[in-house]
Amino acid sequence: MALTTQLLPLAGSPSLYNTGDPNHRVPIHKVLTHSAIASVSIRHRDSVKNVSHREMDALLVANQAIEDTWQILNRGSANQQRHLLSTEADSFKRTTLLRAENEQHGNGPADAARTAARFAAGNCGEMAAVCALLATSTGINQPVSLLSSTVHDHAVAEIGDHRITDKTIIVDAWPEFGRAIRRKDFTLLGERPNIQHTYAPQPAQPQERMRLLYDDKVSQKQIDTDFATLYPRMPKDGKKLLQELQRTAPGYAQQHGAKNLNVRYQGENSQGIFRQVDLNLTESQFKQRMIQLGLDPKSGKPTPGNRRPHNSPMDAMKRAIRKVRARTASMSAATQLPITVPWTAPPRPMADGTRWAAEQLPRPFIPPMPAEFSRPGIPPMTTEYVRPRYTSTTAADSARRPAQPRVRAPLVDSRGRTADTDMRMPREERRRAPSADPRPRASTATAARGRDDYRSAVRPPAETARHASREGHRMATAARREHADSFILTMRRFPTRNDGY
């Protein structure tokens, strides 16, 4: 099948795509078959072909790339008649502007695909670039190439290398109902196409698909302004521009590019799962394409004025999603300025470079206390700055305000004695041998007489009674008592954090 300019309506009955089941497979070979095409009954017979796991993986990736391309470039092509009619030549404006931008910046295939995504339109070359970039970002372990036909003015994407094997998959989203197909079953390429660019296998990059789908799009106001500036001789009104294009360049009406619309591929993928892939679309996919082509999704006939129906739930949902996306930040670094944070100089460090200068810190204003609230003997509070407790001081502050000695509370031991110095015992004294115990020892015979006699036998004399416990334990000596007093004073001098410090 060659490129055609004959605009044909859908030939199949509307009941084929109005079952009410969104997952119903619409038979494309019945819907698109028309009597004007010769040898239709011969070319669209049922055909089942077994494919390898590499071909099955490529078919699944290619069909997903085509569906994503129809969402990314939702304004259509500049040379497809139904796209021009449904958008009132807006697809022509967008495609012309994006090509001018690509030519001005010398963009490669990847940048050209991202530019087409921003303008939401493109011809077969831009659609092939988007499909190739989407297929590569899935991480498929096969090369992806951009091919241009030497027979027709057409460009497609290919998964696999046709110079090594003939089992490659063609990815073409430009036809109205295009689907992934093997190269030997495709008609719009020719025998020896030119290779424009090849993507080597690379790891998966899911963020690339998100950028193409959800990055900021060029507004309609900007499109109209730029088109009127760059092409002042072209009609500014969409209807007049459409009439001019229909007179000078009518465009194409390409529905598909397959030799047989009733072909079906089956086989296992790389995970060992048996799959079947054909050229049919689900009912939801088929109706979405009809809406984008300006066709009534129920009758299949052109809508009044050949424009897209704006009262469909799908379009209303898409407009709401676009509004939400327009308020979100772009994910692409190429189309958005980098985020900058105002830089503020830090506080000036001290001479040693380790502590911050106190004069750089904000000093709070402390209002004076009224005289009626001041107690007798205590001067009222003034507005003089009081340095925070944990704020370091500078050399200038130290010279201006001399340091005052810290007044500590008197140390009091367990007996009520006070001392101005540390009452801890010297290290050599603390480690000396325990003092002799002056208490008498009970004999074995006395201890055997019982507990009461034993207590009376070991009771200390009166001069040592204050250093002994009630039971006369040997720990209650003078040296041990002094050691306990010094420990208590140490704990009072160095309180823990639980004491309010």
Buried (B, 14 or more C-beta within 10 A) or exposed (E): BEBEEEBEEBBBEBEBBBEEEEEBBBBBBBBBBBEEBEEBEEBBEEBEBEBBBBBBBBBBBBBBBBBBBBEBBBBBBBBBBBBBBBBBBBBBBBBBBBBBBBEEEEBEBBBBBBBBBBBBBBBBBBBBBBBBBBBBBBEBEBBBBBBBBEBBEBBBBBBBBBEEEEBBBBBBBBBBBBBBBBBEBBBBBBEEBEEBBBBEEEEEBEEBBEBBBBBBBBEEEEBBEBBEEEBEEBBEEBEEBBEBBBEEEEBBBBBBBBBBBBBBBBBBBEEEEEBEBBBBBBBBBBBBBBBBBBBBBEEBEBBEEBBBBEEBEBBEEBEEEEEEBEEEEBBBEEBEEEEEEEEEEEEEEBEEEEBBBBEEEEEEEEEEEEEEEEEEEEEEBEEEEEEEEEEBBBEEBEEEEEEEEEEEEEBBBEEEEEEEEEBBBEEEEEEEEEEEBEBEEBEEEBBEEEEEBBEEBBBBEEEBEEBBEEEBEEEBBEBBBBBBBBBBBEEBEEEEEEEEE
